[in-house]
């Protein structure tokens, strides 16, 4: 049986101690035993998010929490700005449009971070904007956004900030309360080292005021119900019990290591990955690269999908290709969650083999030298 090395930016590898937690005998969710576990989860998420705000846990992928944010905060015709610099910024646009919001799309080049001056200009031209929808890490381009200053600019115009931190949480710096971020959504299958199936949403008091005025339909994703039940460490509907149990173990491990220590660790792995790519004569797509993943550009004569296929089918290494306009132009390698230096070294050793197969010229072993120099030097 071929071993698999999962280096994609979600799902990310699930370590053995969490697989053991997932394999435990299931328990009933309307019990003190489960409520105690959910209490640990709520506290652990608040620590990870650097917030005292309540955090609702939803049985859905991260997109479910994105939809919940839209349907619970706004009403038909409300104007929002969606920063769109990749597939997941576009997802904000699509969800908001589906709920009949008045969406002002701030389009930026894929791989770039939003210009604060441009955001301020759009806000000045649209005084009635209620929110800026943005991402921490735009996964499709592996680009980190300046959430601290995006939030500052939005607040100056009276708008709230709603941040998709689905892939960035745990690797890219996020200080929810200190920066004044109003709403943060995330998911289980990336930095939290779990399978897909859980999403989270933190909401501050300003966002709760908007919830009181929201007239959009909601039922399963009704955050008022979720927050009310969450006060007693309960859920309005049947939760994904097994995932919640494993989430408690994941958060305990992450917070014991220290969130800030993990930020430094993943930033070093990200820097090493970028150096390794450049040593192979390749370049990094993003002008503001994330600590969660790296997008590597390929020369025009090589389709990146060829390399993705060779790595997956021949060598059991899964990296992600490009999406939409970046299809066949990039690969994306994750450094998040459980991924460590040894995983990157293994990945790049086989990436060199795959690149040689498609005719790319480089000095053999050069990427490994750079990885080891940055990580261990």
For each residue, the residues with C-beta under 8 A, 3 or more apart:
1:
2: 316
3: 316
4: 316 317 318
5: 316 317 318 343 346 347
6: 11 12 13 318
7: 317 318 319 333 334 339 343 344 347
8: 11 12 318 319 320 332 334
9: 12 139 142 167 190 292 293 320 332 334 336
10: 139 166 167 187 189 190 196 334 336
11: 6 8 14 189 190 195 196
12: 6 8 9 189 190 191 193 334 336 337 338 339
13: 6 193 337 338 339 343
14: 11 18 19 22 193 194 195 338
15: 18 19 193 338
16: 19 20
17: 20 21 249 253
18: 14 15 21 22 193 194 246 249 250
19: 14 15 16 22 23
20: 16 17 23 24
21: 17 18 24 245 246 248 249 250
22: 14 18 19 194 195 242 243 245 246
23: 19 20
24: 20 21 242 245
25:
26: 241 242
27: 31 33 34 241 245
28: 31 34 241
29: 34 235 238 239 241
30: 34 234
31: 27 28 34 35
32: 35 36
33: 27 36 37
34: 27 28 29 30 31 37 38 241 244
35: 31 32 38 39 232 233 234
36: 32 33 39 40 233
37: 33 34 40 41 244 245 248
38: 34 35 41 42 57 230 233 234 235 239 244
39: 35 36 42 43 233
40: 36 37 43 44 248 251 252
41: 37 38 44 45 57 244 247 248 251
42: 38 39 45 46 54 55 57 230 233
43: 39 40 46 47
44: 40 41 47 48 247 248 251 252 254 255
45: 41 42 48 49 55 57 200 202 251
46: 42 43 49 51 52 53 55 202
47: 43 44 50 251 255 259
48: 44 45 169 170 251 254 255 259
49: 45 46 53 55 169 174 176 184 186 202
50: 47 174 175 176 177 178 259
51: 46 55 176 177 184 202 204
52: 46 177
53: 46 49 176 177 202 203 204 205
54: 42 202 203 227 230 231
55: 42 45 46 49 51 200 201 202 230
56: 68 200 201 202 203 223 226 227 230
57: 38 41 42 45 198 199 200 226 230 235 239 244 247
58: 64 65 68 198 199 200 201 221 226
59: 64 197 198 237 238 239 240 243
60: 63 64 65 197 198 199 221
61: 64 187 189 196 197 199
62: 65 66 164 166 185 186 187 189 199
63: 60 66 67 91 95 199
64: 58 59 60 61 67 68 199 221
65: 58 60 62 68 69 166 185 186 187 199 200 201
66: 62 63 69 70 91 92 95 164 166 185
67: 63 64 70 71 95 221
68: 56 58 64 65 71 72 185 199 201 218 221 223
69: 65 66 72 73 162 183 185 201
70: 66 67 73 74 95 96 99 101 216
71: 67 68 74 99 214 216 217 218 221
72: 68 69 211 214 216 218 221 222 223 224
73: 69 70 130 131 160 162 183 207 210 211 214
74: 70 71 78 80 96 99 101 130 131 210 214 216
75: 78 213 214 215 216
76: 99 100 101 215 216
77: 100 101 102
78: 74 75 101 102 130 131
79: 101 102 103 104 126 128 129 130
80: 74 96 101 102 103 104 129 130 131 132 133
81: 103 104 105 106 119 122 123 126 129 131 132 133 159
82: 89 92 93 96 103 104 105 106 132 133 134
83: 89 92 106 108 114 119 132 133 134 135 145 150
84: 89 90 92 93 105 106 107 108
85: 89 107 108 109 110 111 112 113 114 138 141 143
86: 89 90 110 135 138 139 140 141 143 323
87: 90 91 138 139 140 323 324
88: 91 92 135 138 139 140 164 166 167
89: 82 83 84 85 86 92 93 134 135 138
90: 84 86 87 93 94
91: 63 66 87 88 94 95 164
92: 66 82 83 84 88 89 95 96 133 134 135 164
93: 82 84 89 90 96 97 103 105
94: 90 91 97 98
95: 63 66 67 70 91 92 98 99
96: 70 74 80 82 92 93 99 101 103 133
97: 93 94 100 101 103
98: 94 95
99: 70 71 74 76 95 96 216
100: 76 77 97
101: 70 74 76 77 78 79 80 96 97
102: 77 78 79 80
103: 79 80 81 82 93 96 97
104: 79 80 81 82 122 126 129
105: 81 82 84 93
106: 81 82 83 84 114 118 119 122
107: 84 85
108: 83 84 85 112 113 114 115 118
109: 85 112
110: 85 86 140 141 285 325 326
111: 85 141 143 285 286 287 295
112: 85 108 109 143 286 287 288
113: 85 108 143 144 145 146 287 288
114: 83 85 106 108 118 119 134 145 146 150
115: 108 118 119
116: 119 120 146 149 150 153
117: 120 121
118: 106 108 114 115 121 122
119: 81 83 106 114 115 116 122 123 132 150 153 154
120: 116 117 123 124 153 156 157
121: 117 118 124 125
122: 81 104 106 118 119 125 126
123: 81 119 120 126 127 129 132 153 154 156 157 159
124: 120 121 127 157
125: 121 122
126: 79 81 104 122 123 129
127: 123 124 157
128: 79
129: 79 80 81 104 123 126 132 157 159
130: 73 74 78 79 80 159 160 210
131: 73 74 78 80 81 154 159 160 161 162 182 210
132: 80 81 82 83 119 123 129 150 153 154 159 160 161 162
133: 80 81 82 83 92 96 162 164
134: 82 83 89 92 114 145 147 150 161 162 163 164
135: 83 86 88 89 92 138 139 145 163 164 165 168
136: 144 145 147 163 164 165 167 168 169 172 174
137: 142 143 144 145 165 167 168 171 172 290 292 293
138: 85 86 87 88 89 135 141 142 143 144 145 290
139: 9 10 86 87 88 135 142 166 167 292 293 332
140: 86 87 88 110 295 322 323 324 326 332
141: 85 86 110 111 138 285 286 295 326
142: 9 137 138 139 285 286 289 290 292 293 294 295 332
143: 85 86 111 112 113 137 138 285 286 287 288 289 290 295
144: 113 136 137 138 168 172 286 288 289 290 291 292
145: 83 113 114 134 135 136 137 138 150 288
146: 113 114 116 149 150 288
147: 134 136 150 151 161 163 174 179 181
148: 151 152 175 179
149: 116 146 152 153
150: 83 114 116 119 132 134 145 146 147 153 154 161
151: 147 148 154 155 161 179 180 181 182
152: 148 149 155 156 179 180
153: 116 119 120 123 132 149 150 156 157
154: 119 123 131 132 150 151 157 159 160 161
155: 151 152 158 159 161 180
156: 120 123 152 153
157: 120 123 124 127 129 153 154
158: 155
159: 81 123 129 130 131 132 154 155
160: 73 130 131 132 154 182 183 206 207 210
161: 131 132 134 147 150 151 154 155 180 181 182 183
162: 69 73 131 132 133 134 182 183 185 207
163: 134 135 136 147 174 181 183 184 185
164: 62 66 88 91 92 133 134 135 136 185 186
165: 135 136 137 168 169 172 174 184 185 186
166: 10 62 65 66 88 139 169 185 186 187 190 199
167: 9 10 88 136 137 139 190 191 290 292 293 336
168: 135 136 137 144 165 171 172 174 191 290 291 292
169: 48 49 136 165 166 172 174 184 186 190 191 192
170: 48 190 191 192 254 259 262 266 292 336 337
171: 137 168 191 262 263 266 267 270 290 291 292 335 336
172: 136 137 144 165 168 169 263 290 291 292
173: 263 291
174: 49 50 136 147 163 165 168 169 179 181 184
175: 50 148 178 179
176: 49 50 51 53 179 181 184 202
177: 50 51 52 53 180 181 204
178: 50 175
179: 147 148 151 152 174 175 176
180: 151 152 155 161 177
181: 147 151 161 163 174 176 177 184 204
182: 131 151 160 161 162 203 204 206 207
183: 69 73 160 161 162 163 201 202 203 204 207
184: 49 51 163 165 169 174 176 181 200 201 202
185: 62 65 66 68 69 162 163 164 165 166 199 200 201
186: 49 62 65 164 165 166 169 190 192 199 200 201
187: 10 61 62 65 166 190 192 196 198 199 200
188: 192 194 195 196 197 198 199 243 247
189: 10 11 12 61 62 192 194 195 196 197
190: 9 10 11 12 166 167 169 170 186 187 292 334 336 337
191: 12 167 168 169 170 171 254 292 336 337
192: 169 170 186 187 188 189 247 250 251 254 337
193: 12 13 14 15 18 250 337 338
194: 14 18 22 188 189 197 198 243 246 247 250
195: 11 14 22 188 189 243
196: 10 11 61 187 188 189
197: 59 60 61 188 189 194 240 243
198: 57 58 59 60 187 188 194 240 243 244 247
199: 57 58 60 61 62 63 64 65 68 166 185 186 187 188
200: 45 55 56 57 58 65 184 185 186 187
201: 55 56 58 65 68 69 183 184 185 186 223
202: 45 46 49 51 53 54 55 56 176 183 184
203: 53 54 56 182 183 207 208 211 223 227
204: 51 53 177 181 182 183 207 208
205: 53 208 209
206: 160 182 209 210
207: 73 160 162 182 183 203 204 210 211
208: 203 204 205 211 212
209: 205 206 212 213
210: 73 74 130 131 160 206 207 213 214
211: 72 73 203 207 208 214 223 224
212: 208 209
213: 75 209 210
214: 71 72 73 74 75 210 211 218
215: 75 76
216: 70 71 72 74 75 76 99
217: 71
218: 68 71 72 214 221 222 223
219: 222
220: 237
221: 58 60 64 67 68 71 72 218 226
222: 72 218 219 225 226 236
223: 56 68 72 201 203 211 218 226 227
224: 72 211 227 228
225: 222 228 229 236
226: 56 57 58 221 222 223 229 230 235 236
227: 54 56 203 223 224 230 231
228: 224 225 231 236
229: 225 226 232 234 235 236
230: 38 42 54 55 56 57 226 227 233 234 235
231: 54 227 228
232: 35 229
233: 35 36 38 39 42 230
234: 30 35 38 229 230
235: 29 38 57 226 229 230 238 239
236: 222 225 226 228 229
237: 59 220
238: 29 59 235 241
239: 29 38 57 59 235 244
240: 59 197 198 243 244
241: 26 27 28 29 34 238 244 245
242: 22 24 26 245 246
243: 22 59 188 194 195 197 198 240 246 247
244: 34 37 38 41 57 198 239 240 241 247 248
245: 21 22 24 27 37 241 242 248 249
246: 18 21 22 194 242 243 249 250
247: 41 44 57 188 192 194 198 243 244 250 251
248: 21 37 40 41 44 244 245 251 252
249: 17 18 21 245 246 252 253
250: 18 21 192 193 194 246 247 253 254
251: 40 41 44 45 47 48 192 247 248 254 255
252: 40 44 248 249 255 256
253: 17 249 250 256 257
254: 44 48 170 191 192 250 251 257 259 262
255: 44 47 48 251 252 258 259
256: 252 253
257: 253 254 261 262
258: 255 261 262
259: 47 48 50 170 254 255 262 263
260: 263 264
261: 257 258 264 265
262: 170 171 254 257 258 259 265 266
263: 171 172 173 259 260 266 267 291
264: 260 261 267 268
265: 261 262 268 269
266: 170 171 262 263 269 270 291 292 335 336
267: 171 263 264 270 271 291
268: 264 265 271 272 374 375
269: 265 266 272 273 291 335 339 340 341 344 375
270: 171 266 267 273 274 289 290 291 292 293 294 335
271: 267 268 274 275 374
272: 268 269 275 276 341 344 370 371 374 375
273: 269 270 276 277 294 333 335 344 371
274: 270 271 277 278 284 289 294
275: 271 272 278 279 370 371 373 374
276: 272 273 279 280 344 348 367 368 370 371
277: 273 274 280 282 283 284 294 296 367
278: 274 275 281 282 283 284 370
279: 275 276 362 363 366 367 369 370
280: 276 277 351 352 355 360 362 366 367
281: 278 299 360 361 362
282: 277 278 296 297 298 299
283: 277 278 296 297
284: 274 277 278 289 294 295 296 297
285: 110 111 141 142 143 295 296 297 326 330
286: 111 112 141 142 143 144 289 290 294 295
287: 111 112 113 143
288: 112 113 143 144 145 146
289: 142 143 144 270 274 284 286 294 295
290: 137 138 142 143 144 167 168 171 172 270 286 293 294
291: 144 168 171 172 173 263 266 267 269 270 335
292: 9 137 139 142 144 167 168 170 171 172 190 191 266 270 334 335 336
293: 9 137 139 142 167 270 290 332 333 334 335 336
294: 142 270 273 274 277 284 286 289 290 332 333 335
295: 111 140 141 142 143 284 285 286 289 322 326 330 331 332
296: 277 282 283 284 285 330 331 332 333
297: 282 283 284 285 329 330
298: 282 302 303 304 307 328 329 330 331
299: 281 282 302 360
300:
301: 359
302: 298 299 306 307 355 358 359 360
303: 298 306 307 328
304: 298 307 308 321 322 328 329 330 331
305: 308 309 321 327 328
306: 302 303 309 310 358
307: 298 302 303 304 310 311 319 331 351 354 355 358
308: 304 305 311 312 319 320 321 331
309: 305 306 312 313
310: 306 307 313 314 315 354 357 358
311: 307 308 314 315 317 318 319 350 351 354
312: 308 309 315 316 317 318 319
313: 309 310
314: 310 311 354
315: 310 311 312 350 353 354
316: 2 3 4 5 312
317: 4 5 7 311 312 346 347 350 351
318: 4 5 6 7 8 311 312
319: 7 8 307 308 311 312 331 332 333 347 351
320: 8 9 308 331 332 333 334
321: 304 305 308 327 328 330 331 332
322: 140 295 304 325 326 327 328 329 330 331 332
323: 86 87 140 326 327
324: 87 140 327
325: 110 322 329
326: 110 140 141 285 295 322 323 329 330
327: 305 321 322 323 324
328: 298 303 304 305 321 322
329: 297 298 304 322 325 326
330: 285 295 296 297 298 304 321 322 326
331: 295 296 298 304 307 308 319 320 321 322
332: 8 9 139 140 142 293 294 295 296 319 320 321 322
333: 7 273 293 294 296 319 320 344 347
334: 7 8 9 10 12 190 292 293 320 337 339
335: 171 266 269 270 273 291 292 293 294 339 344
336: 9 10 12 167 170 171 190 191 266 292 293 339
337: 12 13 170 190 191 192 193 334
338: 12 13 14 15 193
339: 7 12 13 269 334 335 336 343 344
340: 269 343 344
341: 269 272 344 345 371 375 376
342: 345 346
343: 5 7 13 339 340 346 347
344: 7 269 272 273 276 333 335 339 340 341 347 348 371 375
345: 341 342 348 349 368 371 372
346: 5 317 342 343 349 350
347: 5 7 317 319 333 343 344 350 351
348: 276 344 345 351 352 367 368 371
349: 345 346 352 353 367 368
350: 311 315 317 346 347 353 354
351: 280 307 311 317 319 347 348 354 355 367
352: 280 348 349 355 356 362 364 365 367 368
353: 315 349 350 356 357
354: 307 310 311 314 315 350 351 357 358
355: 280 302 307 351 352 358 360 362
356: 352 353 359 360 364
357: 310 353 354
358: 302 306 307 310 354 355
359: 301 302 356
360: 280 281 299 302 355 356
361: 281
362: 279 280 281 352 355 366 367
363: 279 366
364: 352 356
365: 352 368 369
366: 279 280 362 363 369 370
367: 276 277 279 280 348 349 351 352 362 370 371
368: 276 345 348 349 352 365 371 372
369: 279 365 366 372 373
370: 272 275 276 278 279 366 367 373 374
371: 272 273 275 276 341 344 345 348 367 368 374 375
372: 345 368 369 375 376 377
373: 275 369 370 376 377
374: 268 271 272 275 370 371 377
375: 268 269 272 341 344 371 372
376: 341 372 373
377: 372 373 374
